[in-house]
Amino acid sequence: MKLLFNRVFDGVDEMYAVAEKTLNETVKELGEAALVAMPNTAYFLANHYAYLGKKITTLGELKAAFSEVKEWTHRGQRLTYVFKSGFGTVMAAEAIEACKYAKSPDPYTDASGERQYWGHMSDAEVRELGVPLVTGDIPGFVVIIGSAPSDEEAAELIKGYQSRAIFVFLIGGIIDQAKRTKLNMGFPVRVVPVGQDIWAVAHIISVVNRAAMIFGAVQPGDQEAFDDYTFNRIRAFVNAFAPVPDIVVGAGGGAIAMGFPVITNDTKDMWAVPKSLIIQENTKDFIETSLEARDIKIKVTKIDIPVAFSTAFEGEIIRRADMQVDIDGSRMDCFEWVRTLDASEIEDHSIELIGPDIDSVAVGSRFALAYVVEVSGKNMQSDFESVFERRFHNFLNCVEGVMHTGQRDLIRIRVSKAAFDAGFRAKHFGEVLYAKVKSDYDAVVDKCQVKIYTKPEDLKRLRAEVNKVYEKRDARLSNLTDENVEVFYNCILCQSFSPAHVCIVTPERLGLCGAVSWLDAKATNELDPNGPCQIVTKERVIDENLGIWEDVNEVVNQAS
């Protein structure tokens, strides 16, 4: 039996040999002065930049750095050598991919213009992950390598992770399996077919390292800081299907060094390492084994709808050709409204459809619809109503086959043909809103009912009524300034991912993420007094004209 250390080092040597050959051939073809860069990034070749601190811009510079990479691939019978070789494998893999991008700015697009694989992910895409990671909407990442035992099991595994909001990266044969089962893939739906070859893993590690530099303020070349950040801040893991060749084992050494456990069903020449390399022969248990290994706990809200519900579907686009019905508030009377009533007026979990359903119109038609969410609770405040309404956008976009944009009386909702065929109807909007309001706001909402209106006469009457409510809210907000509130709030929500960040949220200044207003922070504090948004007093003024307070400065110094 081959020792695990030897398998790692043999895999490292194999990756290095492929990289060396590819680099030499590319230099011979293009010359050392040829530019080499990944598109749409300010971080050069991010893995080389992270580990070596080198800003590589030409093939000649990459070739010079490659001799330094070789020093990282030293054989030795200590775990330190295995880990360092794993990082060397990542840089060798990045060199292979960089050569592709030196030859073509978009090497994974075929002659017809179709993007076969995702390859490099831009800085904008990395930054897109920031808020969902902070809020827990993306609780973790999985890299799936190789082919599942069957196409059906591949689809089941991917959708299983999707339903748990895990971001999925695919490498190798499982991409072909996903295509055959017609799975929707792409960065917006958080299932990314990265590449066919194992060296495409460099693009995934590039995302991780850029996240450390962007959100964690980790400095290039500080290997220890990168290790600490990935181990403690990035909840990722690998699923590798049998057979697992040495070159994948070598790359796995790098994953384990970053704190990402590897789960495999391969038992040939494979050695289990507690919490790092886990052998799970039953591939149907990959998900539970993986989540347990990385200590990821998923809070599942049971919702009685015929389609999947997950934050993975928030980026789903429903085009006109795929649309069953279009609920368009810009052309019809459509709106969303939360109002607070007395407990005696509410029957908890009552979902009432008043008017015809969406199956009453032809495919592709416009449809008028409004939902009124009525809540009660001893701690409920009218200020929370608009906060709840803004969350409806997120809640409904989590439904597979539903796309929501806008707010108030300018909402637009598309329901896909696939969701409609699965049985999705108007009442299911109510099921989603009820479940999420009761789950997310249980500290203030004791009872909730949803009324869905589709009759034109009801919609016209209620829209006039709700517009008066919107106007009152706007008038109050326009009078809400930094001067006329007694307290501000701090927000450290993002410290789970960006440990040095803190914002002071005021009526005139949102949090830097743009997602937290003063009312949001107030509601968050009311819902969870020990949570990420705490009251900040503004009593000891330093400069009234500039708006500087000693107690505000103290909070910033303490929290950042």
Buried (B, 14 or more C-beta within 10 A) or exposed (E): EEEBBBBBBBBBBBBBEBBBEBBEEBBEEBEBEBEBBBEEBEBBBBBBBBBBEBEBEBBBBBBEBBEBBBEBBEBEEEBEBBBBBBBBBBBBBBBBBBBBBBEEEEBBBEEEEEEBBBBBBBBEBBEBBBBBBBBBBBBBBBBBBBBBEEBEBBBBBBBBBBBBBBBBBBBBBBBBBBEEBEBBBBBBBBBBBBBBBBBBBBBBBBBBBBBBBBBBEBEBEBBEBBBBBBEEBBBBBBBBBBBBBBBBBBBBBBBBBBBBBBBBBBEEBBEEBEEBBBBBEEBEEBBEBBBBBBEBEEEEEEBEBBBBBBBBBBBBEBEEEBBBBBBBBEEBBBBBBBEBEEEEEBEBBBBEBBBEBBEEBEEEEEBBBBBBBBBBBEEBEEEBBBBBBBBBBBBBBBBBBBBBEBBBBEBBBBBBBBBBEBEBBBBBBBBBBBBBBBBBBEBBBBBBBBBBBBEEEBBEEBBEEBEEBBEEBEEEBEEBEEEEBEBBBBBBBBBBBBBEBBBBBBBEBBBBBEBBBBBBBBBBBBBEEEEBBBBBBBEEBEEEEEBEBEBBEEBEEEBE
